[in-house]
């Protein structure tokens, strides 16, 4: 991750927020890794067409 365009922010000692080159965010700490970008990307890519009427 450190050789690409990945960035990280130290939140607390041992807790990091990683940002991928595509804008995804991952929280990393002693319990593992959690993708925290899901809701952000859902809002960013809304459905272009409404569903057909029933």
C-alpha positions in Angstrom: 0.0 0.0 0.0 2.8 2.4 0.7 4.2 2.1 -2.9 1.0 3.2 -4.6 -1.2 6.2 -4.2 -2.6 4.9 -0.9 -2.8 7.5 1.9 -3.4 7.0 5.6 -4.3 9.1 8.6 -3.3 8.1 12.2 -6.5 8.4 14.2 -5.1 7.1 17.5 -1.9 5.1 18.2 -2.6 1.8 16.4 -5.7 3.0 14.5 -5.5 4.2 10.9 -7.8 5.4 8.2 -6.5 4.3 4.8 -7.7 5.9 1.6 -7.3 4.0 -1.7 -6.4 5.6 -5.0 -10.1 5.3 -6.0 -11.4 7.1 -2.9 -12.4 4.1 -0.8 -11.8 4.3 3.0 -10.7 1.6 5.3 -10.4 1.7 9.1 -7.6 -0.4 10.4 -6.9 -1.3 14.0 -6.0 -4.2 16.3 -9.4 -5.8 15.5 -8.9 -5.9 11.8 -9.9 -3.8 8.8 -13.4 -2.3 8.2 -14.5 -0.8 4.9 -16.1 2.5 5.9 -16.7 3.9 2.4 -19.8 1.9 1.5 -22.4 4.6 2.3 -20.4 7.4 0.7 -20.1 5.5 -2.6 -23.8 4.6 -2.6 -24.8 8.3 -2.5 -22.1 9.2 -5.1 -23.5 6.8 -7.7 -27.3 7.1 -7.6 -29.5 5.2 -10.0 -29.7 7.1 -13.3 -33.2 5.9 -14.3 -36.3 5.4 -12.0 -37.6 1.8 -11.9 -40.4 1.1 -14.4 -44.0 1.6 -13.2 -45.8 -1.6 -12.2 
